[in-house]
Amino acid sequence: MSIATGSQSTGRPPGIDADTLAYELHGNCYLNITRRCTLRCEFCPKFNGTWVVQDYDLSLGAEPDADQLVAAVGDLARYREVVFCGLGEPTLRLDVLLEVARRLKERGAHVRINTDGLANLVHGRDVTTEFAGLIDSVSVSMNAQDAPTYERHCRPKLEGAFDAILDFVRKVKVHVPEVTLTAIDGLPGVDIDACQRTADELGVSFRRRVLDVVG
């Protein structure tokens, strides 16, 4: 597998073109470590026929190892932070994520995870303790103010997903300095003000995202 930083889409089927392991947006380096996910969000580009984000083809033919990901980052001085975020859920590859984070932190990187907040539910334990000292920031996609609305739009594979997100946030904020909840404005039935209130109650930041604006 070749390592590409910012390979452009060719329209080829997934895995045919060189894999984009690291891509640059907004002055950050984003790491694309898996195409697997715990959700089947109706608004996700991959469930609407494309793996392309901001002209980057994020389809993966195979999942990269830690050495490949660190090599794909290259010069850390180019970036404000390194973000684990592709069109899959990075915490599904927790061991690789933590190993890459450790190696990048040793070189002075600011490390963020963009996640669905279901890692504890998936792994059957509190994984947030393992983030301490390695992860500087976590952004959690809550996406709705209550379980029925969340399940309507995100279609989780596991039961109890919405409550698991809230519990994850309570736990992760103990170990990670910056925690942000996000929700998408424009999804039917989503109350952005209510999402903001949930973030306030949990004692974390909130960021409003916009439907169909990806990356």
C-alpha positions in Angstrom: 0.0 0.0 0.0 1.4 3.4 -0.9 1.2 6.3 1.5 -0.4 9.4 0.1 -0.8 12.7 1.9 -3.6 14.4 0.1 -4.2 12.0 -2.8 -7.0 13.3 -5.0 -10.1 11.3 -5.9 -9.9 9.5 -9.2 -13.4 8.0 -9.2 -11.9 4.5 -8.9 -13.5 1.9 -6.6 -12.3 1.8 -3.0 -8.8 0.4 -2.6 -7.8 0.8 -6.2 -6.1 4.2 -5.9 -3.3 5.0 -3.4 -4.8 5.3 0.0 -5.1 8.7 1.6 -3.7 8.1 5.1 -3.1 11.7 6.1 -4.7 14.8 4.6 -4.4 18.5 5.3 -7.4 20.8 6.1 -7.6 24.0 8.1 -3.9 23.9 9.0 -4.3 20.5 10.6 -3.2 17.0 9.7 -6.1 14.5 9.6 -5.4 10.8 10.0 -7.7 8.3 8.2 -7.1 5.0 10.0 -10.2 2.9 9.2 -13.3 2.8 7.1 -15.3 0.8 9.7 -17.9 2.5 11.9 -20.3 1.8 14.7 -23.0 4.0 13.1 -24.8 4.2 9.7 -25.5 7.9 9.7 -28.0 8.9 7.0 -26.0 12.1 6.4 -22.6 10.5 6.0 -21.1 10.8 2.5 -20.2 7.1 2.3 -23.8 6.1 2.8 -24.7 8.5 0.0 -22.4 7.1 -2.6 -19.0 8.8 -2.1 -15.9 8.5 0.0 -14.6 12.0 -1.0 -14.2 14.8 1.5 -12.9 18.2 0.3 -11.5 16.5 -2.8 -9.7 13.8 -0.8 -10.6 10.2 -1.5 -10.8 8.6 2.0 -11.6 5.0 0.9 -9.1 2.6 2.2 -8.0 -0.7 0.6 -6.4 -1.9 3.9 -6.1 -0.5 7.4 -2.7 1.1 7.9 -0.4 0.3 10.8 1.2 2.7 13.2 4.5 3.0 11.2 2.6 4.0 8.1 0.5 6.5 9.9 3.4 8.2 11.6 5.3 8.3 8.3 2.2 9.8 6.6 2.2 12.8 9.0 5.7 13.9 8.1 6.7 17.3 9.4 4.7 18.2 12.5 5.8 21.8 12.2 3.4 22.2 9.3 0.3 21.6 11.5 -1.5 23.1 14.5 -2.7 19.7 15.5 -3.1 16.1 14.4 -6.6 14.8 14.3 -7.8 11.2 14.1 -10.8 11.6 11.7 -11.7 9.9 8.4 -15.0 8.4 7.3 -14.7 5.7 9.9 -14.6 5.6 13.7 -11.0 5.9 14.8 -11.5 4.4 18.3 -12.4 1.0 16.7 -8.6 0.8 16.2 -7.8 1.8 19.7 -4.4 0.2 20.1 -3.1 1.7 16.8 -4.6 5.1 17.7 -2.9 5.2 21.1 0.4 4.0 19.7 0.4 6.7 17.0 -0.7 9.3 19.5 2.1 8.3 21.9 4.7 8.6 19.2 3.4 12.0 17.9 3.1 13.4 21.5 6.8 12.5 22.0 7.5 14.8 19.1 5.4 17.6 20.5 2.2 17.2 18.6 -1.2 18.4 19.8 -3.5 15.4 19.3 -7.3 15.4 18.8 -9.8 12.6 18.3 -13.1 13.2 16.4 -15.3 10.3 17.6 -18.9 9.1 17.9 -18.3 8.6 21.6 -19.1 4.9 21.6 -15.7 3.6 22.4 -16.6 2.4 26.0 -19.7 0.7 24.7 -17.9 -1.0 21.9 -14.9 -2.2 24.0 -16.8 -3.0 27.1 -14.7 -1.0 29.4 -13.7 2.6 30.2 -11.1 3.4 27.6 -10.9 7.1 28.5 -8.3 6.4 31.2 -5.9 5.4 28.4 -6.3 8.8 26.8 -4.5 10.6 29.7 -1.3 12.3 28.6 -1.8 11.2 25.0 -4.9 13.0 23.8 -5.2 16.8 24.1 -8.7 17.2 22.7 -11.8 15.1 22.0 -14.7 16.1 19.8 -17.8 14.0 20.3 -20.5 13.8 17.6 -23.7 13.7 19.7 -25.8 14.9 16.7 -29.2 15.1 18.5 -30.7 16.1 21.8 -32.4 12.8 22.6 -32.2 9.1 21.9 -35.1 8.8 19.4 -33.8 11.7 17.2 -30.3 10.3 17.4 -31.3 6.8 16.5 -33.4 8.2 13.6 -30.4 9.9 12.0 -27.4 7.9 13.2 -28.8 4.4 13.1 -26.4 2.9 15.7 -25.6 -0.8 15.6 -25.6 -1.1 19.4 -28.4 -0.6 21.8 -28.1 2.2 24.4 -25.8 4.3 22.1 -27.1 7.7 23.0 -26.8 7.2 26.8 -23.4 5.7 26.2 -22.3 8.9 24.5 -23.3 11.0 27.5 -21.5 8.6 29.9 -18.4 8.7 27.7 -18.3 12.5 27.9 -18.6 12.4 31.6 -15.6 10.1 31.8 -13.4 11.5 29.1 -13.4 15.0 30.5 -11.6 13.7 33.6 -8.6 12.6 31.4 -8.6 15.0 28.4 -8.2 18.8 28.8 -10.5 19.8 26.0 -13.9 18.1 25.3 -16.4 19.4 22.8 -19.9 18.1 21.9 -21.1 18.7 18.4 -24.5 18.5 16.6 -25.6 19.1 13.1 -27.9 22.0 12.4 -30.3 21.2 9.6 -31.2 17.6 10.5 -35.0 17.3 10.9 -36.0 17.3 14.5 -32.6 18.3 15.9 -32.8 21.1 18.5 -29.5 22.8 18.5 -30.3 24.9 21.6 -31.2 21.7 23.5 -27.9 20.2 22.4 -26.1 23.2 23.7 -27.8 22.9 27.0 -26.7 19.2 27.3 -23.1 20.3 26.7 -23.5 23.0 29.4 -24.9 20.5 31.8 -22.0 18.1 31.2 -19.5 20.9 31.6 -18.0 20.7 28.1 -17.8 22.9 25.1 -20.3 22.8 22.2 -19.9 23.4 18.5 -22.7 23.7 15.9 -22.0 21.9 12.6 -23.9 22.5 9.4 -25.7 19.8 7.4 -23.8 18.8 4.2 -20.7 20.8 5.1 -18.1 18.0 5.6 -14.4 18.5 6.4 
